[in-house]
């Protein structure tokens, strides 16, 4: 999940919450019925993402890994503080 973009993460959370709601509202019981409901809701969410984005969730671009993002933020902070200090000198 560390590499998922916002759309894919949101789709996963939406699938989970909608599966829970369907299980409650339709009083789904039994392992096979629960698994079937999970698959059905997952297919529906998958279809919505594909229709709206033009790609299936598993084909969406991945985000950068967290250590890389931390490094980018640290480098950006250093650059900004350097620019700020140069402005104070002038």
Secondary structure, DSSP 8 states (H G I E B T S, - for coil): -TT--HHHHHHHHHHHHHHHHHHHHTT--SHHHHHHHHHHHHHHHHHHHHHHHSS-GGGS-----HHHHHHHHHHHHHHHHHHHHHHHH-
